[in-house]
Amino acid sequence: MTSAPDHRWVIPVTLTPPILADNTADADRLAAALNKALGTTTMHIGLTQLKALPEQLRQWNYQARAVLFKTENDRGSLVHLTAPDATEPLCGAAVDLGTTRVVLRIIDLETGEPLGERVFDNPQATVGPDVLARIHHVDAPDGLDRLNRLIVDGLNTELNALCRTCAIRCENIHLIAVAGNTAMTHLLLGLNPRWMIREPYIPVVNQPPVMEAAELGITAGPNARVLIFPNVGSYFGGDLIAGILFCDMDRREETAILVDVGTNAEVVLGNRNWMMACAGAAGPALEGGVTRMGTTAGPGVIDRIAIEERTMQFDVHTIGDQPPRGICGSGVIDLAAALFRSGMIDIRGKLLPERCGTRFTIKKDLAHLIVVPAAMSGTGEDLCISQADLDSLVRSKAAMYTILETITGSVGMTQAELETFFVAGTFGAYIDPQSAITIGMIPDLPLSSYQSLGNSSLGGAARILTDPSGFDRIKRIRDGITYMELNVNQDFMNRFSAAKFLPHTDTARFPSVRVPGNGGRNS
């Protein structure tokens, strides 16, 4: 028997044909070859496959191409068998199952090359915009079934459309890897997540088994397998496990930190020998929750802002260079940093009317700053940020910094010792680290320390489809994480109070930040 190196799930096999002196059964003969190629001890071959096997092997002269997958560390499964010279595409689908948006990527399992990608809004948003609203909806009659059908039907519709774009059929999808937060994966599985938000905050399952796509109602190849990334608990999901896999934190000698800001700010600190993780509510105020004009990243959304300090002119950049219609998390951080540098807000984040000039206004008894006048906006209305919005941002940035300070301090490290700071997700793709440093959201490290990972959840899911070693790695990653609960951490609350200033009560922590009125940089 010969086989390709086990760096792909698709393995060509050549079997020795049976003779009287070697009357090993067809399935046993094939299983032994596949186990050797995949490094497993047991190979499952389904009944439907067994029925076709004798004719296939003889027709193909005991040669074939096999799509394999693992079910456990030492157990494998034959997913699909085809002729050695067949031209049918053998593909997989990686899924980033986000609360707000879902991203699909189709990958050629033989070459590892991506064939196409598609982004769509999570259809469960029609029930509720966030995780909490959806979990509460489960208590309504047929609530869980409705949420489950919405995401399964959405996946099938969008996967079918992406397959057409890639000139393949859904039947050509044999492996699917899904990474998402704990609540989203529960709803995909049809599992009730209601106890995740009730003390003591327990999910139904942390490590779902590998399943057949048909069990989930997902349209794919006849025996297609689905791997759902495991979670550590209710607030630390498979999307973070995927991120760790994607940036190879579990293989690094030096200690690094990974931050993903979405529904929560989720943080992992560690290296190949150990990992510490925690999560906290620092995320919602950075997207739709921070301002009336707040939204997720998309065309016409402000992602960067600068203020010319001499003329006080605003330089606004939007995604797609379209007229401004809202602002995303990175834009909010840029705005706050620019307002602080120009002296339009003080160290508490309070608007200073004398510095804001004609941009300062009072609406419904609340101070506002006009960021984009109605004549220049894409909505025909002033795009404003209110004092309440800025107060919310200061609390969010304080929470983020305190999470980072608490997790590093828990292992006896200072933030200054961090050499690599990974920032994941949409937040990481757009954020300007210098702006986040200016408001005291992240530590004052050299800018070269900050590395944007982009969609690390999708990247980790894709890694599983292109590198079988990733299958065993995700279990080791999950089992090697120590989770720190911040809700009962008194140090966290004390540090949080000190961080509710720009950039911080202790300005010496941010030597690169010039505090207006101090006459220069901190020392």
Stockholm file with secondary structure:
# STOCKHOLM 1.0

chainA/1-523         MTSAPDHRWVIPVTLTPPILADNTADADRLAAALNKALGTTTMHIGLTQLKALPEQLRQWNYQARAVLFKTENDRGSLVHLTAPDATEPLCGAAVDLGTTRVVLRIIDLETGEPLGERVFDNPQATVGPDVLARIHHVDAPDGLDRLNRLIVDGLNTELNALCRTCAIRCENIHLIAVAGNTAMTHLLLGLNPRWMIREPYIPVVNQPPVMEAAELGITAGPNARVLIFPNVGSYFGGDLIAGILFCDMDRREETAILVDVGTNAEVVLGNRNWMMACAGAAGPALEGGVTRMGTTAGPGVIDRIAIEERTMQFDVHTIGDQPPRGICGSGVIDLAAALFRSGMIDIRGKLLPERCGTRFTIKKDLAHLIVVPAAMSGTGEDLCISQADLDSLVRSKAAMYTILETITGSVGMTQAELETFFVAGTFGAYIDPQSAITIGMIPDLPLSSYQSLGNSSLGGAARILTDPSGFDRIKRIRDGITYMELNVNQDFMNRFSAAKFLPHTDTARFPSVRVPGNGGRNS
#=GR chainA/1-523 SS CEECCSSSSEEEEECCCCBTTBCCCHHHHHHHHHHHHHTCSEEECCHHHHHHHHHHHHHTTTEEEEEEEEEETTEEEEEEEECTTCCCCCEEEEEEECSSEEEEEEEETTTCCEEEEEEEECGGGGTCSSHHHHHHHTTSTTHHHHHHHHHHHHHHHHHHHHHHHTTCCGGGEEEEEEEECHHHHHHHHTCCCGGGGSTTTCCSCSSCCCEEHHHHTCCCSTTCEEEECCCSBTTBCHHHHHHHHHHTGGGCSSCEEEEEESSSEEEEEECSSCEEEEEESCSGGGTTTTCTTBCCSCTTEEEEEEEETTTTEEEEEEGGGCCCCEECHHHHHHHHHHHHHTTSBCTTCCBCHHHHGGGEEEETTEEEEEEECGGGSSSSSCEEEEHHHHHHHHHHHHHHHHHHHHHHHHTTCCGGGCSEEEEEHHHHHHCCHHHHHHTTSSCCCCGGGEEEEESHHHHHHHHHHHCTHHHHHHHHHHHTEEECCSTTCHHHHHHHHHTSSSSCSSGGGCTTCEETTTTEECC
#=GC SS_cons         CEECCSSSSEEEEECCCCBTTBCCCHHHHHHHHHHHHHTCSEEECCHHHHHHHHHHHHHTTTEEEEEEEEEETTEEEEEEEECTTCCCCCEEEEEEECSSEEEEEEEETTTCCEEEEEEEECGGGGTCSSHHHHHHHTTSTTHHHHHHHHHHHHHHHHHHHHHHHTTCCGGGEEEEEEEECHHHHHHHHTCCCGGGGSTTTCCSCSSCCCEEHHHHTCCCSTTCEEEECCCSBTTBCHHHHHHHHHHTGGGCSSCEEEEEESSSEEEEEECSSCEEEEEESCSGGGTTTTCTTBCCSCTTEEEEEEEETTTTEEEEEEGGGCCCCEECHHHHHHHHHHHHHTTSBCTTCCBCHHHHGGGEEEETTEEEEEEECGGGSSSSSCEEEEHHHHHHHHHHHHHHHHHHHHHHHHTTCCGGGCSEEEEEHHHHHHCCHHHHHHTTSSCCCCGGGEEEEESHHHHHHHHHHHCTHHHHHHHHHHHTEEECCSTTCHHHHHHHHHTSSSSCSSGGGCTTCEETTTTEECC
//
